[in-house]
Amino acid sequence: MPLKLTIVGRVSDGLPLAQGPRYVNEEDDSVPAYKEQGEFLLKEISRGALPYSKMTIFLDHHCFNYMVEHGICFMAVCDSMYPRKLVFHYLQDLQKEFKKFDVRVTERIMRPYSFMKFDGIIGNIRSKYVDTRTQANLSKLNSDGSQEEDILSESFSQIVKRRRRFDMLRRMSEAHLHASPIWCSKRLECCYNKIELDVGNSSHQTTSFQL
């Protein structure tokens, strides 16, 4: 299947809201991996590590394409040979349908993938994009290609490397802050200041005696 998985998620906290029906054969073991990788990317978008509104991320022979509109991320996993222009038309169609819902409904969702009302909509829209040779899809492919100019591309491995580097630096920073907590103690600071004051007074008294 050219479109293997769709994830619609909330950017504010990285919560996946909907994923649509299962697209591929139940025997395909790659779908859980796609889902896990997509959720990882959604978290990266949520924390600002991927600040772009549109992006294509390549991993092996497939890619993750996403667009962010009004705080919602629309992401599709597809074969790397599937036309990028077409997959972003697909994401735009999802976005148009999603904005018909009251934003207060989606803001109250607390459990992953619990916005099941949108699952059927994803399936219906996706069915229009399975065959790239339909007249409607050919017209989209032959339309002005300017929309692709602002879509950046990157490898999944580079994003993972940046995340590992970020986590390593954070752990080092936390270790440095907590290595000797006694030196951050207010009580120790007061004691240290008192010692300095006592030493200063002692030096002053000695000097006066000598004079």
C-alpha positions as CSV (number, residue, x, y, z in Angstrom):
1,M,0.0,0.0,0.0
2,P,1.4,3.4,-0.9
3,L,-0.1,5.2,2.1
4,K,0.7,3.0,5.1
5,L,-0.3,5.0,8.1
6,T,-1.8,8.3,9.1
7,I,-1.4,10.1,12.4
8,V,-3.3,13.2,13.5
9,G,-1.8,14.7,16.7
10,R,-1.9,17.7,19.0
11,V,1.2,19.8,18.9
12,S,0.9,21.4,22.3
13,D,1.6,18.1,24.1
14,G,2.4,15.6,21.4
15,L,-0.8,13.6,22.0
16,P,-1.8,11.4,18.9
17,L,-5.6,11.9,18.5
18,A,-6.5,9.7,15.5
19,Q,-4.9,7.3,13.1
20,G,-7.7,6.0,10.8
21,P,-8.4,2.4,10.0
22,R,-5.7,-0.2,9.6
23,Y,-4.4,0.2,6.1
24,V,-2.2,-2.8,5.4
25,N,-2.3,-6.5,5.8
26,E,-2.4,-7.7,9.5
27,E,0.6,-9.8,8.8
28,D,2.7,-6.7,8.0
29,D,4.9,-6.3,11.1
30,S,6.2,-2.9,9.9
31,V,3.1,-0.9,10.9
32,P,3.9,-0.9,14.7
33,A,7.4,0.4,13.9
34,Y,5.9,3.2,11.6
35,K,3.5,4.1,14.4
36,E,6.3,4.3,17.0
37,Q,8.5,6.4,14.7
38,G,5.6,8.7,13.9
39,E,4.8,9.2,17.6
40,F,8.5,10.0,18.2
41,L,8.4,12.7,15.4
42,L,5.2,14.1,16.8
43,K,7.0,14.5,20.2
44,E,9.9,16.2,18.5
45,I,7.5,18.6,16.7
46,S,5.8,19.2,20.1
47,R,9.0,20.2,21.8
48,G,10.1,22.5,19.0
49,A,12.9,20.3,17.7
50,L,11.2,20.3,14.2
51,P,9.9,23.8,13.9
52,Y,8.8,23.6,10.3
53,S,5.2,23.6,9.2
54,K,5.8,21.1,6.4
55,M,8.5,18.5,6.2
56,T,9.4,15.2,4.6
57,I,11.6,12.8,6.6
58,F,13.2,9.8,4.9
59,L,13.8,6.4,6.5
60,D,14.9,3.5,4.3
61,H,12.3,3.0,1.5
62,H,9.5,5.0,3.0
63,C,9.0,8.6,4.3
64,F,7.1,10.6,6.9
65,N,5.3,13.6,5.5
66,Y,3.7,16.1,7.9
67,M,2.1,19.5,7.9
68,V,1.1,21.6,11.0
69,E,-2.0,23.8,10.9
70,H,-3.5,25.6,13.9
71,G,-1.7,23.5,16.5
72,I,-2.6,20.1,14.8
73,C,-0.1,17.9,13.0
74,F,-1.2,15.8,10.1
75,M,1.3,13.0,9.3
76,A,1.3,10.3,6.6
77,V,3.7,7.4,6.2
78,C,4.1,6.3,2.6
79,D,6.4,4.6,0.1
80,S,9.3,6.8,-0.9
81,M,8.1,6.5,-4.5
82,Y,4.7,7.9,-3.8
83,P,4.4,11.5,-5.2
84,R,5.1,14.0,-2.5
85,K,2.8,16.6,-4.1
86,L,0.0,14.1,-3.8
87,V,0.6,13.2,-0.2
88,F,0.5,16.8,0.8
89,H,-2.8,17.2,-1.0
90,Y,-4.0,14.3,1.1
91,L,-2.9,16.0,4.3
92,Q,-4.5,19.3,3.2
93,D,-7.8,17.4,2.7
94,L,-7.5,16.0,6.2
95,Q,-6.9,19.4,7.6
96,K,-10.0,20.9,5.9
97,E,-12.2,18.2,7.4
98,F,-10.6,18.4,10.8
99,K,-11.2,22.1,11.2
100,K,-15.0,21.5,10.9
101,F,-14.9,20.1,14.4
102,D,-15.2,22.3,17.4
103,V,-11.7,23.0,18.7
104,R,-13.0,22.5,22.3
105,V,-13.8,18.9,21.5
106,T,-10.2,18.1,20.5
107,E,-8.7,20.1,23.4
108,R,-10.5,17.9,25.9
109,I,-9.1,14.6,24.5
110,M,-6.8,13.1,27.1
111,R,-6.2,9.5,25.8
112,P,-4.1,8.6,22.7
113,Y,-6.1,7.8,19.5
114,S,-9.4,8.4,21.2
115,F,-10.8,10.8,18.6
116,M,-12.5,7.9,16.8
117,K,-15.0,10.2,15.0
118,F,-12.1,11.2,12.7
119,D,-10.9,7.7,12.0
120,G,-13.6,7.0,9.4
121,I,-12.9,10.4,7.8
122,I,-9.3,9.5,7.4
123,G,-10.2,6.2,5.8
124,N,-12.6,7.9,3.3
125,I,-10.2,10.5,2.2
126,R,-7.3,8.1,2.0
127,S,-9.3,5.9,-0.4
128,K,-9.2,8.7,-2.9
129,Y,-5.4,8.8,-2.9
130,V,-4.6,5.1,-3.2
131,D,-4.6,5.1,-7.0
132,T,-2.3,7.8,-8.2
133,R,-3.7,7.4,-11.8
134,T,-7.2,8.6,-11.3
135,Q,-8.2,11.7,-13.2
136,A,-8.5,13.7,-10.0
137,N,-5.0,12.7,-8.8
138,L,-3.4,13.3,-12.2
139,S,-4.9,16.8,-12.2
140,K,-3.3,17.5,-8.8
141,L,0.0,16.1,-10.0
142,N,-0.1,18.3,-13.1
143,S,-1.0,21.5,-11.2
144,D,1.4,24.2,-10.2
145,G,4.2,22.7,-8.2
146,S,5.1,25.9,-6.2
147,Q,3.7,24.4,-3.0
148,E,6.6,22.0,-2.8
149,E,9.2,24.7,-2.7
150,D,8.8,25.3,1.1
151,I,8.9,21.6,2.1
152,L,12.2,20.7,3.7
153,S,13.6,17.2,3.7
154,E,15.8,15.4,6.2
155,S,16.8,11.9,7.2
156,F,15.2,10.2,10.2
157,S,18.7,9.2,11.5
158,Q,19.8,12.8,11.7
159,I,16.8,13.7,13.9
160,V,17.5,10.7,16.2
161,K,21.1,11.8,16.5
162,R,20.1,15.3,17.5
163,R,17.7,13.9,20.1
164,R,20.4,11.7,21.5
165,R,22.8,14.6,21.7
166,F,20.1,16.8,23.4
167,D,19.4,14.0,26.0
168,M,23.1,13.5,26.6
169,L,23.7,17.3,27.2
170,R,20.7,17.4,29.5
171,R,21.9,14.5,31.6
172,M,25.3,16.1,31.8
173,S,23.8,19.4,32.9
174,E,21.6,17.7,35.5
175,A,24.5,15.6,36.8
176,H,26.6,18.8,37.2
177,L,23.8,20.6,39.1
178,H,23.2,17.7,41.4
179,A,26.8,16.4,41.8
180,S,27.4,18.4,45.1
181,P,24.0,19.6,46.3
182,I,25.6,20.9,49.5
183,W,27.2,23.7,47.6
184,C,23.8,25.0,46.7
185,S,22.7,25.0,50.3
186,K,21.5,28.4,51.7
187,R,22.6,27.3,55.2
188,L,26.2,26.6,53.9
189,E,26.2,30.0,52.2
190,C,25.3,31.7,55.4
191,C,27.9,29.7,57.3
192,Y,30.6,30.6,54.7
193,N,29.7,34.3,55.0
194,K,30.0,34.1,58.8
195,I,33.4,32.6,58.5
196,E,34.6,35.3,56.2
197,L,33.2,37.9,58.5
198,D,34.9,36.3,61.6
199,V,38.2,36.1,59.7
200,G,37.9,39.7,58.6
201,N,37.2,40.9,62.2
202,S,40.1,38.8,63.5
203,S,42.5,40.4,61.0
204,H,41.3,43.8,61.9
205,Q,41.8,43.3,65.6
206,T,45.3,42.0,65.1
207,T,46.3,45.0,63.0
208,S,44.9,47.4,65.6
209,F,46.9,45.7,68.3
210,Q,50.1,46.0,66.3
211,L,49.5,49.7,65.8
